[in-house]
Amino acid sequence: MRGFYLCSKMGDLGIISLLIVLVNAFVSYKGLSDGVYFRQYAFVITKILGDRDYKRLITSGFLHVNWIHFSVNMVTLYCFGSGLEAVFGPLFFLLLYFGSLLGGNLLSLYVHRNHTDYSAVGASGAVSGIVFASIALFPGMEIGLLMLPLSFPAWAFGLAYVLYSIYGIQVQRDNVGHEAHLGGGIIGLCVAVVSYPEVLSYNYLPVLLILVPSVVFLYFVFTKPAFLLVKQLERESVYRDIDERYYAKKRHKELELNKLLEKIHENGIESLSQHEKQRLKELSE
């Protein structure tokens, strides 16, 4: 499969893809119609970590904030998922979809583990996994813009997507779940490569272009607790008004608290200096 465009020459939705779209439509409708239902199944940090309500790592992927959000995810699923399911079968597609959904939400859970007000919904992590698996398995794929005669190599899209996601995670200046996108995309790519390792013999360059910056970034996220804090501080000087500075300071305090809690987790509370203990008390109030 070489040289196809987004939403063209990909065939009809397979049965699994169609079922996923229908379940997303039903759950999203229920959530948009019933606020209690929405809150019961959304990705909410305090509910997952505090109440151990782990089902939300999956159920939140079938809720959407509005019908535009739903439509974008489902159209993307249609454009990429139909080809994957047709070529590789329903079992592979199920593994890919739910593995990407769970992987994206787990990365989001880690990044926001101390942000008690954080919540999210959407199938974007799972859909990102479908897109990245397509990039790995269809080396000649081109991505075109809907209704416009423009296209570009899929590897360029994948690299740009990774870099934008990394940037979004670092600055946290919008309501997009960049962590879920990046985590889901990387899991999808890895599932594809592990399931069909022969892809590396003819498509290793796009895979490496996507994986290398992702792995380097995730290494710093997991091993250097202050990494995201430093990047946040670098952005603070460009905030334009009082509201932005307020939210920047709020995020700064959250990240500083995150750093102290990480140190306690690794070495115990006695590893904190007197100044750090005082700062911990101030941030916890």
VEXDREN-2710 file (C-alpha; in Angstrom, 1 decimal):
% VEXDREN-2710
k/r/px/py/pz
1/MET/0.0/0.0/0.0
2/ARG/1.9/3.0/-1.2
3/GLY/1.0/6.6/-2.1
4/PHE/-2.6/6.7/-0.7
5/TYR/-4.1/9.9/0.5
6/LEU/-6.0/10.6/3.8
7/CYS/-9.6/9.4/3.5
8/SER/-9.1/7.9/0.0
9/LYS/-8.5/4.4/-1.3
10/MET/-8.8/3.0/2.2
11/GLY/-12.0/1.0/1.8
12/ASP/-15.0/0.8/4.0
13/LEU/-14.9/0.6/7.8
14/GLY/-14.3/-2.9/9.1
15/ILE/-16.7/-4.4/11.6
16/ILE/-14.5/-3.6/14.6
17/SER/-13.9/0.0/13.5
18/LEU/-17.6/0.4/13.0
19/LEU/-18.4/-1.0/16.4
20/ILE/-15.9/1.4/18.0
21/VAL/-17.5/4.3/16.2
22/LEU/-21.0/3.2/17.4
23/VAL/-19.9/2.8/21.0
24/ASN/-18.2/6.2/20.9
25/ALA/-21.4/7.7/19.6
26/PHE/-23.6/6.1/22.2
27/VAL/-21.3/6.9/25.2
28/SER/-20.7/10.4/24.0
29/TYR/-24.4/11.0/23.5
30/LYS/-25.1/9.7/27.1
31/GLY/-22.3/11.9/28.5
32/LEU/-23.4/15.0/26.7
33/SER/-27.0/14.4/27.8
34/ASP/-26.3/13.5/31.4
35/GLY/-23.6/15.4/33.5
36/VAL/-23.6/12.7/36.2
37/TYR/-22.9/10.0/33.7
38/PHE/-20.1/12.1/32.1
39/ARG/-18.4/12.7/35.5
40/GLN/-18.8/9.1/36.4
41/TYR/-16.7/7.9/33.5
42/ALA/-14.3/10.8/32.7
43/PHE/-10.6/10.8/33.3
44/VAL/-10.3/12.5/36.7
45/ILE/-6.9/12.3/38.6
46/THR/-8.4/12.3/42.1
47/LYS/-10.9/9.5/41.2
48/ILE/-8.3/7.3/39.5
49/LEU/-5.5/7.7/42.0
50/GLY/-7.5/8.5/45.2
51/ASP/-10.4/6.1/44.7
52/ARG/-8.6/3.6/42.5
53/ASP/-11.3/3.9/39.8
54/TYR/-9.1/2.5/37.1
55/LYS/-11.9/1.8/34.7
56/ARG/-11.8/5.5/33.8
57/LEU/-8.5/4.9/32.0
58/ILE/-10.7/3.2/29.3
59/THR/-14.2/4.7/29.7
60/SER/-12.9/8.3/29.3
61/GLY/-11.8/7.3/25.8
62/PHE/-15.4/6.9/24.7
63/LEU/-16.6/10.3/26.0
64/HIS/-16.2/13.6/24.1
65/VAL/-16.7/17.2/25.1
66/ASN/-18.9/18.0/22.1
67/TRP/-19.9/16.6/18.7
68/ILE/-17.0/18.4/16.9
69/HIS/-14.5/16.7/19.1
70/PHE/-16.3/13.4/18.4
71/SER/-16.4/14.0/14.7
72/VAL/-12.7/14.8/14.3
73/ASN/-11.7/11.6/16.2
74/MET/-14.1/9.4/14.3
75/VAL/-13.3/10.8/10.9
76/THR/-9.6/10.2/11.6
77/LEU/-10.4/6.7/12.8
78/TYR/-12.3/6.1/9.5
79/CYS/-9.4/7.4/7.3
80/PHE/-6.7/5.3/8.9
81/GLY/-8.5/2.5/10.7
82/SER/-10.2/0.9/7.8
83/GLY/-6.9/0.2/6.0
84/LEU/-5.3/-1.3/9.1
85/GLU/-8.3/-3.6/9.9
86/ALA/-8.7/-4.7/6.3
87/VAL/-5.0/-5.7/5.9
88/PHE/-4.1/-6.9/9.4
89/GLY/-7.4/-8.2/10.8
90/PRO/-9.7/-7.4/13.8
91/LEU/-7.6/-8.9/16.6
92/PHE/-4.6/-6.7/15.7
93/PHE/-6.8/-3.7/15.4
94/LEU/-8.4/-4.3/18.8
95/LEU/-4.9/-4.7/20.4
96/LEU/-3.7/-1.6/18.7
97/TYR/-6.7/0.6/19.6
98/PHE/-7.1/-0.3/23.3
99/GLY/-3.3/-0.5/23.8
100/SER/-2.9/3.0/22.5
101/LEU/-5.9/4.3/24.5
102/LEU/-4.5/2.9/27.7
103/GLY/-0.9/3.9/27.0
104/GLY/-1.9/7.5/26.3
105/ASN/-4.0/7.8/29.5
106/LEU/-1.2/6.2/31.6
107/LEU/1.3/8.8/30.4
108/SER/-1.3/11.5/31.1
109/LEU/-1.9/10.1/34.5
110/TYR/1.9/10.2/35.3
111/VAL/2.4/13.7/34.0
112/HIS/-0.6/15.1/35.9
113/ARG/-0.4/12.8/39.0
114/ASN/-0.2/15.8/41.3
115/HIS/-2.6/18.1/39.5
116/THR/-5.7/17.3/41.4
117/ASP/-8.0/19.5/39.2
118/TYR/-7.0/17.7/36.0
119/SER/-9.6/15.9/34.0
120/ALA/-9.9/14.8/30.4
121/VAL/-12.0/12.8/27.9
122/GLY/-11.7/11.7/24.3
123/ALA/-10.5/8.9/21.9
124/SER/-7.5/11.0/20.7
125/GLY/-4.9/8.7/22.3
126/ALA/-6.3/5.6/20.7
127/VAL/-6.7/7.4/17.3
128/SER/-3.1/8.7/17.5
129/GLY/-2.0/5.1/17.9
130/ILE/-3.9/4.1/14.8
131/VAL/-2.3/7.0/12.8
132/PHE/1.2/6.2/14.0
133/ALA/0.8/2.4/13.3
134/SER/-0.3/3.4/9.8
135/ILE/2.8/5.5/9.3
136/ALA/4.9/2.5/10.3
137/LEU/3.1/-0.1/8.3
138/PHE/2.4/1.8/5.1
139/PRO/5.8/3.4/4.2
140/GLY/4.5/5.1/1.0
141/MET/1.5/6.8/2.7
142/GLU/0.9/10.4/2.1
143/ILE/-1.4/12.5/4.2
144/GLY/-3.6/15.0/2.4
145/LEU/-5.8/17.8/3.7
146/LEU/-9.5/17.1/3.4
147/MET/-11.1/18.8/0.3
148/LEU/-7.7/20.4/-0.6
149/PRO/-5.3/19.2/-3.2
150/LEU/-2.4/19.2/-0.8
151/SER/-0.4/16.2/0.6
152/PHE/2.9/15.5/2.3
153/PRO/4.8/12.4/3.4
154/ALA/3.4/10.6/6.5
155/TRP/6.8/10.5/8.1
156/ALA/6.9/14.4/8.1
157/PHE/3.5/14.5/9.7
158/GLY/4.6/12.0/12.3
159/LEU/7.7/13.9/13.2
160/ALA/5.9/17.2/13.3
161/TYR/3.1/15.7/15.5
162/VAL/5.6/14.3/18.0
163/LEU/7.5/17.6/18.2
164/TYR/4.2/19.6/18.7
165/SER/3.1/17.2/21.4
166/ILE/6.3/17.5/23.2
167/TYR/6.0/21.3/23.0
168/GLY/2.4/21.1/24.2
169/ILE/3.3/19.0/27.2
170/GLN/6.1/21.3/28.2
171/VAL/4.2/24.6/28.1
172/GLN/0.7/23.4/29.0
173/ARG/-1.0/26.5/27.5
174/ASP/-4.1/24.9/26.0
175/ASN/-6.8/22.4/26.8
176/VAL/-5.4/19.7/24.5
177/GLY/-4.3/16.3/26.0
178/HIS/-0.9/16.3/24.4
179/GLU/0.3/13.6/26.8
180/ALA/-2.5/11.2/25.7
181/HIS/-1.7/12.0/22.0
182/LEU/2.0/11.3/22.4
183/GLY/1.6/8.2/24.6
184/GLY/-1.1/6.7/22.4
185/GLY/0.9/7.4/19.3
186/ILE/4.1/5.8/20.6
187/ILE/2.3/2.7/21.9
188/GLY/0.5/2.3/18.5
189/LEU/3.8/2.6/16.7
190/CYS/5.5/0.0/19.0
191/VAL/2.5/-2.4/18.7
192/ALA/2.8/-2.3/14.9
193/VAL/6.6/-2.8/14.9
194/VAL/6.5/-5.6/17.5
195/SER/3.6/-7.4/15.7
196/TYR/5.3/-7.0/12.3
197/PRO/9.0/-6.6/12.9
198/GLU/9.8/-7.0/9.2
199/VAL/8.6/-3.4/8.7
200/LEU/11.9/-2.2/10.0
201/SER/13.7/-3.7/7.0
202/TYR/12.0/-1.2/4.7
203/ASN/10.6/1.6/6.8
204/TYR/13.2/2.1/9.6
205/LEU/13.8/5.8/8.9
206/PRO/10.3/7.1/9.7
207/VAL/10.1/4.8/12.7
208/LEU/13.4/6.2/14.1
209/LEU/12.4/9.8/13.3
210/ILE/9.3/9.4/15.5
211/LEU/10.8/7.2/18.2
212/VAL/14.1/8.9/18.9
213/PRO/12.8/12.3/20.0
214/SER/9.9/10.6/21.9
215/VAL/12.2/8.3/23.8
216/VAL/14.6/11.1/24.7
217/PHE/11.8/13.3/25.9
218/LEU/10.2/10.5/28.0
219/TYR/13.5/9.7/29.5
220/PHE/13.8/13.2/30.9
221/VAL/10.1/13.2/32.0
222/PHE/10.5/9.9/34.0
223/THR/14.0/10.4/35.4
224/LYS/14.3/14.2/35.9
225/PRO/11.3/15.5/37.9
226/ALA/12.4/19.1/37.5
227/PHE/12.6/18.9/33.7
228/LEU/9.0/20.1/33.0
229/LEU/9.4/22.7/35.8
230/VAL/12.4/24.3/34.0
231/LYS/10.6/24.4/30.7
232/GLN/7.6/26.0/32.4
233/LEU/9.7/28.7/33.9
234/GLU/11.3/29.5/30.5
235/ARG/7.9/30.3/29.2
236/GLU/6.7/32.5/32.0
237/SER/8.3/35.7/30.7
238/VAL/6.1/35.7/27.6
239/TYR/2.7/35.6/29.3
240/ARG/0.8/38.6/28.1
241/ASP/-1.7/39.6/30.9
242/ILE/-2.5/39.2/34.5
243/ASP/-4.7/36.1/34.0
244/GLU/-1.9/34.3/32.2
245/ARG/0.6/35.2/34.8
246/TYR/-1.7/33.9/37.5
247/TYR/-2.2/30.5/35.9
248/ALA/1.6/30.4/35.1
249/LYS/2.3/30.9/38.8
250/LYS/-0.3/28.2/39.7
251/ARG/1.3/25.7/37.3
252/HIS/4.7/26.7/38.7
253/LYS/3.6/25.9/42.2
254/GLU/2.1/22.5/41.1
255/LEU/5.3/21.5/39.4
256/GLU/7.5/22.6/42.4
257/LEU/5.3/20.5/44.7
258/ASN/5.6/17.7/42.3
259/LYS/9.4/17.9/42.5
260/LEU/9.3/17.8/46.3
261/LEU/6.9/14.9/46.5
262/GLU/9.1/13.0/44.0
263/LYS/12.1/13.5/46.2
264/ILE/10.1/12.2/49.3
265/HIS/9.0/9.2/47.3
266/GLU/12.5/8.3/46.3
267/ASN/14.5/9.1/49.5
268/GLY/12.0/9.8/52.3
269/ILE/10.9/13.0/53.9
270/GLU/14.2/13.3/55.9
271/SER/16.0/13.9/52.6
272/LEU/14.4/17.4/52.5
273/SER/16.3/20.4/53.7
274/GLN/14.7/22.7/56.3
275/HIS/14.0/25.1/53.5
276/GLU/12.4/22.4/51.4
277/LYS/10.2/21.3/54.3
278/GLN/9.0/24.8/54.9
279/ARG/8.3/25.2/51.2
280/LEU/6.4/21.9/51.2
281/LYS/4.2/23.2/54.0
282/GLU/3.5/26.5/52.1
283/LEU/2.6/24.7/48.9
284/SER/0.3/22.3/50.7
285/GLU/-1.8/25.0/52.3
END
